[in-house]
Amino acid sequence: MNERLTIPGAFFDSKKDKTLPALSARASGKAIVIKRGEFEEKVKRLALGLVSLGIKPFETVAILSENSPEWIISDLAISGARAISVPVYTTLGQEEKLFILRDSKCVALIFSTHYRKSALAAAKEIPSLRVLIETGSNGKTEKGIITFEEVERLGAARDPVELEEIINTIKEDDVFSIIYSSGTTGRSKGVVITHKNLLSNVKSVLEVIDITSSDLYLSYLPLSHVFERMIHHLLVYRGAPIAYSRGFAYVGADIAEFTPAFLIGVPFFLDRAKHKILSSVQESGILKRLLFNLAMKLNRGFLLDSLVLEKIREKAFPGVKLLISGGAALNPETASFFINLGIPVLQGYGLTETSTVVTVNTPEGNRLGTVGMPVPGVEVKINPDKEILVKGPNVMKGYLNMPELTAEVLRDGWFYTGDTGHLDRDGYLSITGR
């Protein structure tokens, strides 16, 4: 059977080893490991449970939770029920959360126990919000709320063939998710992303970045952000395991515990990691400082690498073989620092509206100071105003309830990003402003 060109279709068609770990986390001091087979079963049960609760095709279901296995299970289950997911940033104020739930006409909300109060308050304000599902409640919750496990049990009572029939009706141009921008320059915009948008980006990135099914990833950036979310679907598609950090303050300890093969880092995180490494070197003996400086100056060198840099890498980033930076411009000096240390840092460029990746550097062609070349299937050009224009299957369908703004940014098949930049003679993109 050919792979179905939708998010849930590709997930169930990928035929991964069901005995291998898929999702790992820690809860109440205990390790939680969900293998691929159990992962798929949970998605099936939750999707059919949503159907049992009356969630209809193209209705919207919001997710308000910190990163966890339940987040990605919910995301896949919502799409499997042919509904539309709406991630909500946990850091937003209550009014901003209410705006997103109203604007997207959400009928259900999946939330973690920490946000129970916010969810109950939202249900009082929004009559259309008829289903509240709580994760991590350990079976204890309040009236009007159904637990995640109860929804799974509802789904387990239904015929799995029913889910296959639903998934087979999903089209690649159906809406997969509505992702809201930060709203820093006005009201938040609901970016309408289709199955094709996200899945095409997953496949394009995998053509240029070699992620294997054994490469463990540590998740700590919010899943409500499109970049982290796309990476999740990329890993799920590849069959690579995902471990969940306990939070930004614990990332260092979680890296030591899980020893991920690669990480996504925002510039702030990488700058902080660089500062910690340099501070540690500065506090060491004079001989170690001299050897470190010499090794970095000589671009490592085999002997100095094994004597000095390898030990620093294993202490700071055990197991990490690749860092990908996004979200903002990365200082070239920081990128050079990690490359000289022996950990490649690849910077890319993308937007919520492009699902996310437009360009990225690769290990074989890493040009510092640029954000790389367009991924396969995506075109980039610079107009006379120096604005970056993007065309490709990853470009959004439009902005929800904002036809005039949609028409303004989507013209003749091109998305007008609002960012300025230039392409060098080899096709590498540099961002120059906004």
C-alpha positions in Angstrom: 0.0 0.0 0.0 1.3 3.5 -0.9 1.9 5.8 2.0 -1.1 8.1 2.6 -0.1 11.8 2.3 -1.6 13.0 5.5 -0.2 13.3 9.0 -2.1 10.4 10.6 -1.9 8.3 7.4 1.9 8.6 7.2 2.1 7.8 11.0 0.3 4.5 10.7 1.8 3.6 7.3 5.4 4.0 8.4 5.7 0.4 9.7 8.2 1.1 12.5 9.6 -1.5 14.9 6.8 -1.6 17.5 9.2 -2.9 20.2 11.5 0.1 20.2 11.1 3.1 22.6 9.3 6.0 21.1 8.5 8.4 23.9 10.4 8.8 27.3 9.8 11.1 30.2 10.0 11.3 34.0 7.0 11.8 36.2 7.0 11.8 40.0 10.6 10.7 39.9 9.8 7.6 37.8 10.9 6.9 34.3 8.2 6.5 31.7 8.9 4.7 28.4 6.3 4.3 25.7 7.2 1.9 22.9 6.2 2.5 19.3 3.4 -0.2 19.4 1.9 1.3 22.5 2.3 4.8 21.1 0.3 3.8 18.0 -2.4 2.1 20.2 -2.8 5.2 22.4 -3.2 7.4 19.3 -5.9 5.0 18.0 -7.8 4.8 21.2 -7.7 8.6 21.9 -8.8 9.4 18.3 -11.8 7.0 18.6 -12.5 8.3 22.1 -12.7 11.8 20.7 -15.2 10.5 18.1 -17.2 8.9 21.0 -17.3 12.3 22.7 -18.9 13.8 19.6 -15.9 15.5 18.0 -16.8 15.9 14.3 -14.6 16.4 11.2 -13.1 19.9 11.0 -14.1 20.9 14.5 -11.2 22.4 16.5 -9.6 20.9 19.6 -7.1 23.0 21.6 -4.0 21.7 23.5 -2.9 23.5 26.6 0.0 21.7 28.2 3.7 21.5 28.8 5.7 19.1 26.6 4.9 15.5 27.3 4.1 12.2 25.6 0.4 13.1 25.9 1.0 16.3 23.8 2.1 14.4 20.6 -0.4 11.6 21.2 -3.2 14.2 21.4 -1.9 16.0 18.3 -1.9 12.8 16.2 -5.3 11.6 17.7 -7.0 14.9 16.9 -5.8 14.7 13.3 -6.8 11.0 13.1 -10.3 12.0 14.1 -10.2 14.4 11.2 -10.5 17.3 13.6 -8.1 20.3 13.7 -5.6 20.9 16.5 -5.0 24.4 18.0 -1.9 24.6 20.2 -2.0 27.2 23.0 1.1 28.7 24.5 1.1 28.0 28.2 2.8 31.3 28.9 -0.1 33.4 27.5 -2.4 35.4 29.8 -5.9 34.1 30.2 -7.4 36.8 27.9 -5.0 35.8 25.1 -5.9 32.1 25.6 -9.6 33.0 25.5 -9.1 34.9 22.3 -7.5 31.9 20.6 -10.2 29.5 21.8 -12.9 31.9 20.6 -11.3 32.8 17.3 -10.8 29.2 16.3 -14.2 28.1 17.7 -12.7 25.3 19.8 -15.2 22.7 20.9 -12.8 20.8 23.1 -9.7 21.4 25.2 -7.0 18.9 26.2 -5.0 20.3 29.1 -2.6 19.1 31.8 -3.4 19.3 35.5 -1.4 22.4 36.0 -3.8 24.3 33.8 -7.1 22.9 35.2 -8.1 26.3 36.7 -7.5 28.0 33.4 -9.5 25.4 31.5 -12.5 25.5 33.8 -12.5 29.3 33.6 -12.4 29.1 29.8 -15.4 26.7 29.7 -17.5 29.2 31.7 -16.6 32.0 29.2 -17.0 30.0 26.0 -20.3 28.0 25.7 -19.0 26.2 22.5 -16.2 24.6 24.6 -18.2 21.5 25.5 -15.4 18.9 26.2 -12.6 19.2 28.7 -10.0 16.5 28.8 -7.3 16.4 31.5 -3.9 14.7 31.3 -1.8 13.7 34.3 -4.6 13.8 36.8 -4.0 10.3 38.1 -7.8 9.7 37.8 -8.7 12.5 40.2 -10.3 15.5 38.6 -13.4 17.8 38.9 -16.9 17.7 37.7 -17.3 18.5 34.0 -13.8 17.1 33.2 -13.0 13.7 31.7 -9.6 12.2 32.1 -7.2 11.3 29.3 -7.4 7.7 30.3 -11.2 7.7 30.3 -11.2 9.0 26.7 -8.8 6.2 25.8 -11.1 3.6 27.3 -14.0 5.0 25.3 -11.9 4.6 22.1 -10.8 1.1 23.1 -14.5 0.0 23.0 -14.9 1.0 19.4 -13.9 -1.0 16.2 -10.4 0.1 15.1 -11.6 -0.3 11.5 -13.7 2.8 12.1 -10.5 4.9 12.5 -9.0 3.5 9.3 -12.2 4.6 7.5 -11.9 8.1 8.9 -8.2 8.5 8.1 -8.9 7.3 4.5 -11.3 10.2 4.0 -8.7 12.9 5.0 -7.2 14.9 2.1 -3.7 16.3 2.0 -5.2 19.8 1.6 -7.5 19.4 4.6 -6.5 21.7 7.5 -4.3 19.9 10.0 -3.7 22.7 12.6 -4.3 26.4 13.3 -1.2 27.9 14.9 -1.4 31.3 16.4 1.5 33.8 16.1 2.7 35.6 19.2 0.8 38.7 18.5 3.7 41.0 19.3 2.7 43.3 16.4 -1.1 43.4 16.9 -3.7 40.7 17.4 -2.6 37.0 17.2 -3.0 35.6 13.7 -4.3 32.0 13.3 -2.0 30.4 10.7 -3.9 27.7 8.8 -1.6 24.7 8.1 -2.7 21.7 6.0 -1.5 18.1 6.2 0.5 18.6 3.0 2.1 21.8 4.4 3.6 20.0 7.4 4.3 16.6 5.9 6.1 18.1 2.8 8.3 20.1 5.2 9.1 17.0 7.2 10.2 15.1 4.1 12.2 18.0 2.7 14.2 18.4 5.9 14.9 14.7 6.0 16.4 14.9 2.5 19.1 17.3 3.7 19.6 16.5 7.4 20.5 12.8 8.2 18.3 11.8 11.2 18.3 8.1 11.8 15.7 6.0 13.6 18.2 5.6 16.5 18.9 9.3 17.1 17.4 10.3 20.4 16.0 13.8 20.6 15.5 15.8 23.8 12.5 18.1 23.7 12.5 21.2 25.9 11.3 24.0 23.6 7.4 24.5 23.7 5.5 22.3 21.4 3.0 25.1 20.8 5.8 26.6 18.6 5.7 25.3 15.0 9.4 24.5 14.8 9.4 22.2 17.8 6.2 20.6 16.6 7.5 20.0 13.0 10.6 18.4 14.5 8.3 16.1 16.6 6.4 15.0 13.5 9.7 14.5 11.6 11.0 12.2 14.4 7.7 10.3 14.6 7.8 9.9 10.8 11.4 8.6 11.0 10.7 6.5 14.0 13.3 8.2 16.2 12.8 8.3 19.9 11.9 11.5 21.8 12.7 12.2 25.4 11.0 15.0 27.3 12.9 17.4 29.5 11.4 18.4 32.9 11.8 22.1 31.9 14.3 24.7 30.8 16.0 24.8 34.2 16.6 21.0 34.0 17.9 20.8 30.4 21.5 20.3 31.5 20.6 17.4 33.8 18.3 15.9 31.3 21.0 16.0 28.6 23.2 14.0 31.0 20.4 11.5 31.8 19.1 10.9 28.3 22.3 11.6 26.2 20.4 12.8 23.1 22.0 12.6 19.6 20.8 16.0 18.6 19.2 19.1 20.1 17.3 22.1 18.8 18.7 25.3 20.4 17.6 28.9 20.4 20.5 31.4 20.4 20.0 32.2 24.1 20.4 28.6 25.0 23.6 28.2 22.9 25.1 31.4 24.2 24.4 30.3 27.8 26.0 26.9 27.1 29.1 28.5 25.6 29.4 30.8 28.6 29.2 27.9 31.1 31.9 26.0 29.2 34.2 28.9 29.1 33.6 29.6 32.8 34.5 26.0 33.6 37.6 26.2 31.5 38.6 29.5 33.2 38.3 27.9 36.6 40.5 24.9 35.6 44.3 24.9 35.9 46.5 27.0 33.7 47.7 24.0 31.7 44.2 23.0 30.8 43.3 26.5 29.8 46.4 26.7 27.5 45.6 23.3 25.9 41.9 24.3 25.4 42.8 27.6 23.7 45.4 25.8 21.5 42.9 23.1 20.5 40.3 25.6 19.6 42.8 27.7 17.7 44.1 24.7 15.7 40.5 23.7 14.9 40.8 20.8 17.4 43.6 18.6 16.1 43.4 14.8 16.8 45.7 14.7 19.9 44.3 17.8 21.5 40.8 16.8 20.7 41.1 13.5 22.5 43.1 15.0 25.4 40.9 18.1 26.0 37.9 18.8 23.8 36.4 15.3 23.9 36.2 15.5 27.7 34.5 18.9 27.5 32.0 17.7 25.0 31.1 14.7 27.0 30.6 16.8 30.1 28.6 19.5 28.5 26.7 17.6 25.7 27.2 13.9 26.2 26.2 12.0 23.1 25.2 15.1 21.1 26.4 15.1 17.5 24.3 17.9 16.1 22.8 21.2 17.2 20.2 23.0 15.1 19.6 26.6 15.9 16.4 28.5 15.0 14.1 31.2 16.2 16.5 34.1 15.9 19.9 35.1 14.5 22.8 33.1 16.0 26.0 34.9 16.7 28.6 33.5 14.2 31.2 33.4 17.0 28.9 31.1 19.0 28.4 28.8 16.0 32.2 28.7 15.4 32.8 28.0 19.0 30.7 24.8 19.0 32.0 23.7 15.6 35.6 24.0 16.8 34.5 22.2 19.9 33.4 19.3 17.7 29.6 19.8 17.7 28.2 21.1 14.4 25.7 23.9 14.7 23.3 24.3 11.8 21.3 27.5 11.5 18.1 27.7 9.5 15.3 30.0 8.7 11.5 29.6 8.7 8.2 31.0 9.9 4.9 29.7 11.2 3.5 30.4 7.8 6.0 28.1 6.1 5.4 25.1 8.4 8.4 25.9 9.3 11.7 25.4 7.5 12.5 27.5 4.4 16.3 27.2 4.4 18.9 25.4 6.5 22.6 24.8 6.5 23.7 21.2 6.3 26.7 19.4 7.8 28.3 19.1 4.4 27.6 22.8 3.5 27.6 24.9 6.6 28.2 28.5 5.7 28.4 30.6 8.9 26.6 33.9 8.9 23.9 32.5 6.6 20.7 30.5 7.3 21.5 28.0 4.5 19.9 27.1 1.2 16.3 26.4 0.5 15.1 22.8 1.4 14.0 20.6 -1.6 10.8 21.8 -3.2 10.9 25.3 -1.7 11.8 28.4 -3.7 13.2 31.7 -2.4 13.6 35.0 -4.2 14.3 38.5 -3.1 12.1 41.3 -4.5 13.3 44.8 -5.4 12.5 45.9 -1.8 14.9 43.2 -0.5 11.9 41.3 1.0 12.2 37.5 1.1 9.5 35.7 -0.8 8.8 32.0 -0.5 7.0 29.5 -2.6 6.4 25.8 -2.0 4.1 23.1 -0.7 5.0 24.2 2.9 3.3 27.6 2.6 0.2 28.0 4.7 -3.3 28.1 3.4 -3.9 31.6 4.9 -4.8 33.4 8.1 -8.0 32.3 9.9 -10.8 34.9 9.6 -8.4 37.4 8.0 -9.0 37.4 4.3 -7.5 40.8 3.6 -4.3 40.1 5.4 -4.1 36.7 3.6 -4.5 38.4 0.2 -1.8 40.9 1.2 0.9 38.2 2.0 0.0 35.5 -0.5 0.3 36.9 -4.0 0.8 35.0 -7.3 1.8 31.8 -5.4 4.5 33.6 -3.3 4.4 34.3 0.4 5.7 37.8 1.3 7.6 37.1 4.6 8.1 40.7 5.7 11.8 39.8 6.4 14.6 41.3 4.3 17.7 39.5 3.1 19.9 38.5 0.2 21.0 35.4 -1.6 24.7 34.9 -2.4 25.9 33.5 -5.7 25.6 29.9 -4.4 22.1 30.3 -3.1 22.7 30.7 0.6 20.3 33.1 2.3 21.3 35.8 4.8 18.7 37.7 6.9 19.3 41.4 7.1 16.2 42.8 8.8 12.5 43.1 9.1 
